[in-house]
Amino acid sequence: MKAVLIFDNVNDLLFSKWDEEFLLRMKSFGGQEIDGNITDNYHISQLLSPIITSQRIMAAQFSNTYTSMQCKDNTTIVFDEWLDHVLMIICEEDLDDAHRELMDCKTLVQHVCGQNINLLHSVTYQDWLSVLLESRTKGDSIPGASGVIGESGATLAALNALKSASKEIKCGSYQHYHLMLFVGDKMLALYSTRGCEDLMPPDLILLSIQCVAAQEYWTELRQLEEEDKASSNVRLPWLSAENSAIVNMCASGTGSPCAPHSLHLVELAPRIVFAMLVDMELREIGISAHLSSQILCNLRRLLLQRNMEMVPTTLDSLEQAIKKTTDALRKNKSNSALCSRLTSRLLELRKAAAGGASPLSPDTAAAALHTALDAVLEQLKPDIPSPKLNLTELKTQLSPYLDFLKLKAERYFNLESGESDVGSSISLHKYVEEFPGLIHFVYVDRTTGRFLAPDMADCVDMLTPSTVRAVIRRSLAALRGGCGAAAWRRGALHVCALQWWERRGAPARSAHTPAAARALPPPGDIRGSFYRQLQELAFPNDSQGVSLKELICIHLGLLPASTAVQQARRLAHSVYELAGENPAVANDLL
């Protein structure tokens, strides 16, 4: 049973994605017959309204926020609130898994809608968010990290091809853009024009999810049509006719998606996707408007609590954020009347909050400022540019590597069935010879959001993708519990999980306590909130050059535990040499 629900500020259901078992459960609560009409959003809103209202009141009036509820029938309910909207997941899964999925859902909403969550009133946006939620676990990537293809010949050829293609691309007045090639959900190459802002780790994860969703749709379409030809010209129903859309990428210290970019996708071959990301040059407006909206929401909550002591300080912060917003609007040559409107609404709010001669109450003045900020958000929905692409040369340069890349897309975690293509002749990897008893490993750099893992084709009979994902979830739980290392048995397998800090390549000792780690959100979400906060706890005011590394090793259960731990330590050094000093030579790992 699972349901993903988003409610607006008046508890109306804005977005819903549920299965049949959830509907049956709601029907039993509502006292309706099995064939009753319970699928209407109104009925679901009525049934869940007491829970949502309770969560809002406890958060707004008593500052006693709770993020989850667990029922006696093993039902788990997790909450999150963003810009007066409540996001909720109801399921029978582990609490951390549900919380992690809700955090990913919130990030995906910000990615496709920006700060205007009301775009989900559109059926197109609902379908877009729904397909991204389905695709977040269909690729190879592990929670909170994305993979790369490390074959040096293909990578160099792809990079040169992208560089050549950039000379033929025209995007009107926009000069800053990124060109990428994805194989499955793993990135093969990235080329950025001069002056581009660097993409953050969450951006690559979000783009990989977009590519997986597109590949799934194109693959299903080919199967329905029973044709073997490429479908690069087929429109994705949640994007425009040219497979383009406005998405929001991360643009601030907190990693919140609030910088509008234009995304364009083209399928070069089955599961090989060319992605173009055009910077719409609205980054400063997006960052400042996001900050202003967050502070205004906090201020409205303080006014609802009648906590007037904190209001002056919050108003000062809001004034600084509004000034940044108006400065960004003027720099972007936007409507000057909108800047004046924001400033006047803020002055009115100050008068009302201070008890001055204002005809408005503080609550009404805050609502008026919120309406003015909504007008700023309209500036963050630019027209989608129509790039002129000539990818003939790109396809020509990549043609010698297409068969190899198609095999890379099929192997490891298959996007459909999880089975690997083992029909071709495959030589054993070096790590099998050097570490007898070792079946699989996953090496993660949490600072960069990247991971390395061997091809699973050699161990497909002993290890399934679902088993690997279960092992990774268990290791994430151990990390949240404050453990630097953990070892356990899972059936016929022996698992070792290690976690350590490094500062510029040298070991570093952290200062955080296990209790502090348990108070953080669950690890593994797209934005890496857990790892960012953990680093702040571990190295307060001294986190420059610090990175967090993880290694998960899976051995045969017959291997003694001491031997497995010793091998894990040796493997950590070997993988670090390959991944840290010279990533291009990690062919045998990828």
C-alpha positions in Angstrom: 0.0 0.0 0.0 1.3 3.4 -0.9 0.0 6.9 -1.5 1.8 10.2 -2.3 -0.4 13.2 -1.5 0.1 17.0 -1.7 -2.4 19.3 0.0 -2.7 23.0 -0.6 -3.0 25.7 2.1 -6.8 25.0 2.5 -6.3 21.2 2.7 -7.6 20.5 -0.8 -5.8 17.7 -2.5 -3.5 19.1 -5.2 -1.6 16.0 -6.2 -2.3 12.3 -5.6 -0.6 9.0 -6.6 -2.0 5.9 -5.0 -2.5 2.2 -5.6 -5.7 0.1 -5.3 -4.8 -1.2 -1.8 -4.8 2.4 -0.5 -8.2 3.0 -2.0 -9.6 -0.1 -0.3 -8.2 1.1 3.0 -9.8 4.5 2.6 -13.1 2.9 1.7 -13.0 0.9 4.9 -12.3 4.0 7.0 -15.1 5.9 5.2 -17.7 3.2 5.7 -18.3 2.9 2.0 -19.0 -0.2 -0.1 -16.3 -1.7 -2.2 -17.8 -0.3 -5.4 -18.3 3.2 -3.9 -16.8 6.2 -5.5 -13.9 7.0 -3.2 -11.4 7.9 -5.9 -12.6 11.5 -6.0 -10.1 13.9 -4.4 -12.8 15.5 -2.3 -13.5 12.3 -0.4 -9.8 11.6 0.3 -9.4 15.2 1.5 -12.3 14.8 3.9 -11.0 11.6 5.3 -7.5 12.8 5.9 -8.3 16.4 6.8 -8.2 15.8 10.6 -4.7 14.4 10.4 -3.5 17.3 8.3 -5.2 19.9 10.4 -3.6 18.4 13.5 -0.2 18.6 12.0 -0.7 22.2 10.9 -1.9 23.4 14.3 0.8 21.6 16.2 3.4 23.1 13.9 2.0 26.6 13.6 0.6 27.3 17.0 2.7 25.2 19.3 6.0 24.8 17.4 5.7 21.1 18.2 6.3 19.6 14.8 6.2 15.9 14.2 7.2 14.4 10.9 5.7 10.9 11.1 3.0 8.7 12.6 3.1 4.9 13.0 -0.1 2.9 13.5 -0.7 -0.5 15.0 -1.5 -2.0 11.7 2.0 -1.2 10.4 0.8 1.9 8.5 3.4 4.6 8.3 2.5 8.3 7.6 5.2 10.9 7.0 4.7 14.6 6.6 6.6 17.6 5.3 5.5 21.2 4.9 6.7 23.6 2.3 5.3 27.1 1.4 2.0 26.3 3.3 1.6 23.0 1.4 1.6 19.7 3.2 3.3 16.7 1.5 2.3 13.3 2.8 3.2 9.6 2.1 1.1 6.8 3.5 2.6 3.3 3.2 3.7 0.1 5.0 7.4 0.6 4.4 10.2 1.3 6.8 10.0 4.8 8.4 13.4 5.9 7.0 12.5 4.7 3.5 9.2 6.6 3.5 10.9 9.7 4.9 13.6 9.5 2.2 11.0 9.1 -0.5 9.1 12.1 0.8 12.2 14.3 0.8 12.9 13.2 -2.8 9.3 14.0 -3.7 9.7 17.5 -2.3 12.9 18.0 -4.3 11.2 16.7 -7.5 8.3 19.2 -6.9 10.7 22.0 -6.6 12.6 20.7 -9.7 9.6 20.8 -12.0 7.5 23.5 -10.5 10.0 25.8 -9.0 8.4 27.9 -6.2 5.0 27.8 -7.9 3.7 24.6 -6.5 0.2 25.4 -7.8 1.4 24.4 -11.3 0.4 20.9 -10.1 -3.2 21.9 -10.9 -2.2 21.1 -14.5 -2.7 17.5 -15.5 0.6 17.7 -17.5 2.6 18.6 -14.4 0.8 15.9 -12.4 1.8 13.3 -15.0 5.3 14.7 -15.1 5.8 14.4 -11.3 4.2 11.0 -11.3 6.6 9.6 -13.9 9.6 11.0 -12.1 8.5 9.4 -8.8 8.3 6.1 -10.6 11.7 6.5 -12.2 13.7 7.6 -9.1 14.5 3.9 -8.2 14.5 2.4 -11.7 18.1 3.3 -12.6 21.5 2.1 -11.3 22.1 5.1 -9.0 22.0 4.5 -5.2 20.1 6.9 -2.9 21.8 10.3 -2.9 24.5 9.5 -5.5 24.8 9.1 -9.3 27.2 7.1 -11.4 29.6 7.8 -14.2 30.9 5.8 -17.1 34.7 5.5 -16.6 35.8 4.0 -19.9 38.4 6.4 -21.0 38.1 5.9 -24.8 34.3 6.4 -24.9 34.5 9.3 -22.5 37.1 11.2 -24.4 35.3 10.6 -27.7 32.0 11.8 -26.2 33.6 14.9 -24.8 35.2 15.8 -28.1 31.8 15.1 -29.8 30.0 17.4 -27.4 32.6 20.1 -27.9 32.2 19.9 -31.7 28.4 19.9 -31.4 28.4 23.0 -29.3 29.8 25.0 -32.2 26.6 24.2 -34.2 24.1 24.9 -31.5 22.3 28.2 -31.4 20.1 29.3 -28.4 19.2 32.8 -29.3 20.4 35.3 -26.7 21.3 32.6 -24.2 25.0 31.8 -24.2 25.5 29.6 -21.1 24.5 26.0 -21.4 25.6 22.4 -20.5 25.7 19.5 -23.0 25.6 16.0 -21.5 25.4 12.4 -22.6 23.7 9.8 -20.3 23.9 6.0 -20.7 21.0 4.7 -18.7 21.1 7.0 -15.7 24.9 7.2 -15.6 26.7 10.2 -17.1 29.2 9.6 -19.8 30.4 13.2 -20.6 29.6 16.8 -19.6 30.6 19.9 -21.6 29.9 23.4 -20.3 30.3 26.7 -22.2 32.6 29.3 -20.7 31.1 31.3 -17.8 28.5 28.6 -16.8 27.7 28.0 -13.2 28.9 24.5 -12.1 26.2 21.9 -11.7 25.8 20.6 -8.2 25.6 16.9 -7.3 21.8 17.0 -6.8 21.5 18.5 -10.3 23.1 15.4 -11.9 20.8 13.1 -9.9 17.7 15.0 -11.0 18.9 15.0 -14.6 19.5 11.2 -14.5 16.0 10.7 -13.2 14.6 12.8 -16.1 16.7 10.6 -18.6 15.4 7.4 -17.0 11.8 8.6 -17.3 12.4 9.4 -21.0 14.1 6.1 -21.7 11.3 4.2 -20.1 8.7 5.9 -22.2 10.6 5.5 -25.4 11.2 1.8 -24.7 7.6 1.1 -23.9 6.5 3.0 -27.1 8.8 0.8 -29.2 7.5 -2.3 -27.6 3.9 -1.2 -28.3 4.7 -0.4 -31.9 6.9 -3.5 -32.3 9.4 -1.5 -34.1 13.2 -1.4 -33.6 13.9 2.0 -34.9 15.0 4.9 -32.8 12.3 7.2 -31.3 14.3 10.4 -31.0 11.5 12.4 -32.7 8.7 11.0 -30.5 7.3 13.6 -28.1 7.4 12.9 -24.3 3.8 13.7 -23.2 5.0 15.7 -20.1 7.4 18.0 -22.2 6.8 20.3 -25.1 6.7 19.3 -28.8 10.5 19.5 -29.0 11.0 17.5 -25.7 11.9 20.7 -23.9 10.7 22.2 -20.6 11.7 24.7 -17.9 13.2 22.9 -14.9 14.8 24.3 -11.7 18.4 23.4 -10.7 20.1 23.9 -7.4 21.5 27.4 -6.9 22.2 28.1 -3.3 24.2 26.9 -0.3 21.3 24.8 0.8 21.0 23.1 -2.6 17.3 24.1 -3.2 16.2 23.9 -6.8 15.4 27.5 -7.6 17.4 28.5 -10.8 15.3 28.1 -14.0 16.9 26.3 -16.8 15.6 25.0 -20.1 16.0 21.2 -20.5 16.1 19.5 -24.0 16.3 15.7 -24.4 17.1 13.7 -27.6 17.5 10.0 -27.9 20.6 9.1 -29.9 20.2 5.3 -29.5 18.2 3.1 -27.1 19.0 4.3 -23.5 21.6 6.7 -24.8 20.3 10.3 -24.3 21.7 13.7 -25.2 20.6 16.4 -22.7 21.0 20.1 -23.2 20.5 22.4 -20.2 20.3 26.2 -21.0 20.7 28.7 -18.2 17.8 31.2 -18.4 19.9 33.8 -16.4 17.3 34.1 -13.6 19.5 32.5 -10.9 19.7 35.6 -8.7 16.0 36.3 -8.8 15.3 32.6 -8.0 17.6 32.5 -5.0 16.4 35.8 -3.5 12.7 35.0 -4.1 13.2 31.5 -2.5 14.7 33.1 0.5 12.0 35.8 0.8 9.3 33.2 0.5 10.8 31.0 3.2 11.2 33.9 5.6 7.7 35.2 4.9 6.3 31.7 5.7 8.2 31.7 9.0 6.9 35.2 9.8 3.3 34.3 9.1 3.7 31.3 11.5 5.0 33.6 14.2 2.0 35.9 13.7 -0.3 33.0 14.0 1.4 31.9 17.2 1.3 35.6 18.4 5.0 35.3 19.1 5.6 39.0 18.7 9.1 38.9 20.3 10.6 37.2 17.3 8.8 39.3 14.7 11.2 42.3 14.6 14.2 40.1 14.0 12.3 38.1 11.3 11.2 41.4 9.7 14.8 42.6 9.5 15.8 39.3 7.7 12.8 39.6 5.4 13.7 43.2 4.5 17.2 42.1 3.5 15.8 39.3 1.4 13.2 41.6 -0.3 16.0 44.1 -1.1 18.0 41.3 -2.7 14.9 40.4 -4.7 14.3 43.9 -5.9 17.9 44.4 -6.8 17.9 41.1 -8.8 14.7 42.2 -10.6 16.2 45.6 -11.6 19.4 44.0 -12.7 17.3 41.7 -14.9 15.5 44.7 -16.3 12.2 43.5 -15.0 9.1 45.5 -14.2 10.1 48.5 -11.9 6.4 48.7 -10.7 6.8 45.2 -9.2 9.8 46.4 -7.2 7.9 49.3 -5.8 5.0 47.1 -5.0 7.2 44.7 -3.0 8.8 47.6 -1.0 5.5 49.3 -0.2 4.0 46.0 0.9 7.0 45.4 3.2 6.6 48.9 4.8 2.9 48.3 5.3 3.8 45.0 7.1 6.3 46.7 9.3 3.7 49.3 10.3 1.1 46.7 11.0 3.4 44.5 13.0 4.7 47.5 15.1 1.1 48.6 15.9 1.5 51.8 13.9 -1.1 53.7 12.0 -1.9 51.0 9.5 -5.4 50.1 8.2 -4.3 46.5 7.8 -3.7 43.8 10.4 -0.3 42.1 10.5 -1.9 38.9 9.0 -3.5 40.8 6.2 -0.4 42.8 5.4 1.6 39.5 5.3 -0.9 38.0 2.9 -0.6 41.1 0.7 3.2 40.7 0.6 2.7 37.0 -0.2 0.6 38.0 -3.2 3.3 40.4 -4.4 5.9 37.7 -4.1 3.7 35.5 -6.3 4.0 38.1 -9.0 7.8 37.7 -8.7 7.5 34.0 -9.2 5.7 34.7 -12.6 9.1 36.1 -13.7 10.6 32.7 -13.1 8.5 31.1 -15.8 10.2 32.2 -19.0 9.4 31.0 -22.5 11.2 27.9 -23.5 13.9 28.6 -26.1 13.9 26.6 -29.3 17.5 25.5 -29.7 18.7 24.7 -33.2 20.5 21.4 -32.9 22.5 19.6 -35.5 23.5 16.2 -33.9 24.6 14.4 -37.1 28.2 15.0 -36.4 27.7 13.9 -32.7 26.2 10.6 -33.8 28.9 10.1 -36.3 31.7 10.5 -33.8 30.0 8.3 -31.3 29.1 5.5 -33.8 32.2 3.3 -33.0 31.2 3.3 -29.3 27.4 2.8 -29.6 27.5 -1.0 -29.3 29.7 -0.8 -26.2 27.5 1.9 -24.6 24.3 -0.1 -25.4 25.8 -3.0 -23.5 26.7 -0.6 -20.6 23.0 0.6 -20.5 21.7 -3.0 -20.4 24.1 -4.4 -17.7 24.5 -3.7 -14.0 20.9 -2.8 -12.7 18.7 -3.3 -15.8 16.0 -0.6 -16.0 13.2 -3.2 -16.6 13.7 -6.6 -15.0 16.9 -6.2 -13.1 18.5 -9.0 -15.1 21.9 -8.5 -16.7 23.0 -9.3 -20.3 25.6 -12.0 -19.8 25.5 -13.4 -23.3 28.7 -11.7 -24.4 32.1 -12.9 -23.4 33.1 -11.1 -20.2 36.4 -11.3 -18.5 36.5 -11.4 -14.8 37.4 -8.2 -13.0 40.7 -7.8 -11.3 39.0 -7.4 -7.9 37.6 -11.0 -8.1 41.2 -12.4 -8.3 42.7 -10.0 -5.7 39.9 -10.4 -3.2 38.7 -14.0 -3.2 35.2 -14.3 -1.7 34.2 -10.7 -2.7 31.1 -10.6 -4.8 30.3 -6.9 -5.1 31.1 -3.5 -3.7 29.9 0.1 -3.8 32.2 3.0 -3.2 30.5 6.4 -2.6 31.9 9.9 -2.3 29.1 11.7 -0.5 30.6 15.2 -1.0 30.5 14.9 -4.8 27.4 12.7 -4.9 29.2 10.1 -7.1 29.6 6.3 -6.7 31.6 3.5 -8.3 30.5 -0.1 -8.5 31.6 -3.1 -10.7 29.5 -4.5 -13.4 27.0 -7.0 -11.9 27.1 -9.3 -14.9 29.6 -11.6 -13.2 27.6 -12.2 -10.1 24.0 -12.0 -11.4 23.3 -15.6 -10.2 24.4 -14.8 -6.7 23.2 -11.2 -6.2 20.1 -9.5 -7.3 19.6 -5.7 -7.6 16.9 -5.8 -4.9 19.4 -7.5 -2.5 22.0 -4.7 -3.2 19.4 -2.1 -2.6 18.4 -3.7 0.7 22.1 -3.9 1.8 22.6 -0.2 0.9 19.5 0.7 3.0 20.9 -1.2 5.9 24.2 0.5 5.7 22.5 3.9 5.6 20.7 3.0 8.8 24.0 2.1 10.4 25.5 5.4 9.3 22.5 7.3 10.8 23.0 5.4 14.0 26.4 6.9 14.4 28.4 3.8 13.4 31.7 4.3 11.5 31.7 0.6 10.5 29.2 -2.3 10.6 29.2 -5.9 9.6 26.3 -8.4 9.4 25.1 -11.5 7.6 22.3 -11.6 5.1 21.5 -15.2 4.3 24.5 -16.7 2.5 26.2 -13.2 2.3 28.5 -11.3 4.6 28.4 -7.5 4.4 30.9 -4.9 5.6 30.0 -1.2 5.5 32.7 1.5 6.3 32.4 5.2 6.5 35.2 7.7 7.1 36.1 11.4 6.8 39.0 12.8 4.7 40.5 16.3 4.5 42.4 16.8 1.2 43.1 13.1 1.0 44.3 12.6 4.6 42.2 10.9 7.3 40.2 13.3 9.5 38.6 12.8 12.9 35.1 14.0 13.4 33.6 15.7 16.5 30.0 14.6 16.1 28.2 12.1 18.5 25.9 9.2 17.5 23.0 11.0 19.2 23.5 14.1 17.0 23.5 11.9 13.9 20.2 10.2 14.9 18.5 13.6 15.2 19.2 14.4 11.5 17.0 13.5 8.5 17.6 10.0 7.0 20.6 9.8 4.7 20.5 9.2 1.0 18.1 11.9 -0.2 18.7 13.7 -3.5 19.9 17.0 -2.0 22.2 15.4 0.5 20.7 17.2 3.5 21.9 14.6 6.0 25.5 14.7 4.8 25.7 18.5 4.7 24.3 18.7 8.3 26.5 15.9 9.5 29.6 17.6 8.1 28.6 20.8 10.0 28.3 18.8 13.2 31.5 16.9 12.6 33.7 19.9 11.7 32.0 23.1 13.1 33.5 26.2 11.4 36.3 24.0 9.9 34.8 22.0 7.0 37.0 23.3 4.2 38.3 20.4 2.1 36.5 17.8 4.1 34.7 14.9 2.3 32.8 11.8 3.5 33.5 8.4 1.9 31.6 5.2 2.2 32.4 1.6 1.1 30.0 -1.3 1.1 31.5 -4.8 0.5 29.5 -8.0 -0.1 31.3 -11.3 0.5 30.3 -14.9 0.4 29.0 -16.0 3.8 31.6 -18.8 4.1 34.4 -16.2 4.4 35.4 -15.6 8.0 34.3 -12.2 9.3 37.8 -11.1 10.1 39.0 -11.8 6.6 36.0 -9.9 5.1 36.8 -6.9 7.3 40.5 -7.0 6.3 39.7 -7.2 2.6 37.3 -4.3 3.0 40.2 -2.2 4.4 42.5 -3.2 1.5 39.8 -2.6 -1.0 39.2 0.9 0.3 42.8 1.9 -0.5 42.6 0.3 -3.9 39.4 2.0 -4.9 40.6 5.3 -3.6 43.7 5.1 -5.8 41.5 4.4 -8.9 38.7 6.8 -8.1 40.6 9.6 -6.4 43.8 10.1 -8.2 43.0 9.0 -11.7 39.3 8.3 -12.4 39.9 7.5 -16.1 41.7 4.2 -15.3 38.8 2.8 -13.4 37.6 0.9 -16.5 37.5 -2.5 -14.8 35.3 -1.1 -12.0 32.7 0.5 -14.2 
